[in-house]
Amino acid sequence: MRSRKSFLLLFVFLLILTPASAEMKGKKFTPEEIKKMSETKAVIETRLGNIELKFFPEAAPGHVNNFLELAKKGFYDGTTFHRVIPGFMIQGGDPNTKSPDRSKHGQGGPGYTIKAEFSEKPHKRGILSMARAQDPNSAGSQFFICVANASFLDGKYSIFGEVTSGIEVVDQIVGQPRDKRDNPNDRVEMKVKIVEKQ
């Protein structure tokens, strides 16, 4: 079991390469900003159906804000879920996946990193968490959704939301035929829409 956990952790490190020159973003948020983010939802649209998300800005405001800002700019549109591991998670958010060159899938980001926001929230089925390289402060745009409980990630990755609807779509995505790098054979592209409370 320990070797399986170590193996899976390698996949969560995801071959994300963080350029030495990448700036790290960090900011303080007001209670009003936290409240607004908690009332904001996201919908990930895919050819297999939609996944609806709610956010945890009280636990990871920087990660929530980062995801929302990127989504509003259309950063995620046309990217894919490029790593799917049954019994573990699906991962997406790499701008390199807009290219058909699979050799660079899993290595891209927005050009900056964000400070880790680890919490006591557990990595359970449906949790939305941030992928990173070995440096805890190396997250950028790549995220993953747990398809099963993964307590060995607790306190090591920044949880910033969870699936509220469409977990069956997540299950369909993780079950897609994939190559030796766990990249689905047929692209599972996404478009992310942000829904703010009116």
C-alpha positions, 0 to 999 in steps of 0.5 A, spaced: 500 500 500 505 504 501 508 503 494 502 505 491 501 511 495 508 513 493 507 512 486 500 516 486 504 522 489 509 522 483 503 523 479 500 528 483 507 532 483 505 531 475 511 533 472 510 540 473 516 544 471 516 551 475 521 556 472 526 559 476 524 566 474 516 565 476 513 570 480 509 568 486 502 571 487 500 572 494 494 577 497 490 579 503 483 578 502 477 582 505 471 579 509 467 581 503 471 578 498 471 572 501 464 572 502 463 573 494 468 568 492 464 563 497 457 565 493 461 564 486 460 557 483 463 554 476 461 550 471 466 545 467 463 543 461 466 537 457 463 533 451 461 528 457 457 533 461 458 538 466 461 538 473 459 544 477 463 546 483 463 550 489 469 554 493 472 554 499 475 561 500 475 561 507 480 555 507 484 557 500 482 564 498 488 565 494 487 559 490 480 560 489 481 567 487 486 564 482 482 559 479 476 564 478 481 570 475 484 564 470 477 562 468 474 569 467 480 570 462 478 564 458 485 561 460 482 554 461 477 554 455 480 548 450 485 545 455 484 538 457 483 533 463 490 530 461 491 525 467 486 520 469 488 515 474 482 510 476 481 510 483 485 516 484 483 523 481 482 527 474 487 532 473 487 538 468 488 546 467 495 545 463 495 550 457 500 546 454 494 541 453 491 546 447 497 543 443 496 536 440 504 535 442 502 530 448 510 530 450 509 537 454 502 535 457 502 536 464 508 541 464 505 548 463 502 553 467 500 561 467 507 563 468 507 565 476 506 560 482 501 561 488 503 560 496 500 554 499 494 554 503 494 547 506 488 546 511 485 540 515 480 539 510 480 532 507 481 529 500 475 525 499 471 524 493 469 530 489 474 534 492 477 540 488 485 541 490 491 544 486 496 540 483 503 542 484 511 540 483 515 538 489 515 545 492 509 547 496 509 554 493 509 551 486 502 551 484 499 555 478 493 553 474 493 545 474 488 542 479 485 535 480 478 532 482 479 526 487 474 520 484 476 517 491 478 518 498 486 520 498 487 521 505 495 521 504 494 528 500 491 531 506 495 537 509 500 537 503 496 540 497 491 546 497 484 544 497 479 550 494 473 547 493 468 541 491 464 538 486 456 539 487 453 536 481 456 532 476 460 527 480 458 521 475 461 526 469 468 525 473 467 518 473 466 517 466 472 522 465 477 517 469 474 511 466 476 514 459 482 509 455 488 512 456 496 512 454 502 510 458 502 517 461 495 516 463 493 521 458 486 520 455 486 517 448 481 522 446 481 529 448 476 531 454 476 538 453 473 543 458 470 550 458 469 553 465 464 558 466 463 562 472 457 564 475 456 569 480 451 571 485 446 576 482 
